[in-house]
Amino acid sequence: MKIVLQRVSEASVEVSDQIISVTGPGLLLLVGADKGDSTATADFLADRCLGLRIFEDEAGKMNLSVADIKGDIMAVSQFTLSADISKGRRPSFSTAMEPDEARKLFEYFVDKIKSSGLVVKTGEFGAKMTVSLVNQGPVTFVLEG
């Protein structure tokens, strides 16, 4: 799995000109699943996302996690993170997990994040989405498991 994690002050997802999810301060997670990824991978990455200390404390140092600040989380499936762009100019998705399997793993990952008790919203798996965010910092990390 690959996750692009962004610290945001707000995020939203729109599908077919309708806003389907909105969050406040916290994280936006763009999540891609590769062939061979498992629930163990999802468990590891969920724990990392929840525990990564990327929010500022009272001294202005990145010392707090999304769990510490009780922030919101927006998780959006994004299969293009599994693209191989090492050859040619057209991405290959041969390493991407099959859609049905990827949906199950994404839902498992989301459920794992939800078990933290934080507010968790999602996009719509497999849909064309417009994702809007205000990146705070900017702070962006790429996680792989």
Secondary structure, DSSP 8 states (H G I E B T S, - for coil): -EEEEEEEEEEEEEETTEEEEEE-SEEEEEEE-BTT--HHHHHHHHHHHHH---EE-TTSSEEE-HHHHT-EEEEEE-GGGG-B-SSSSS-B-TTB--HHHHHHHHHHHHHHHHTTTS-EEE--TTS--EEEEEEEEEEEEEEE-
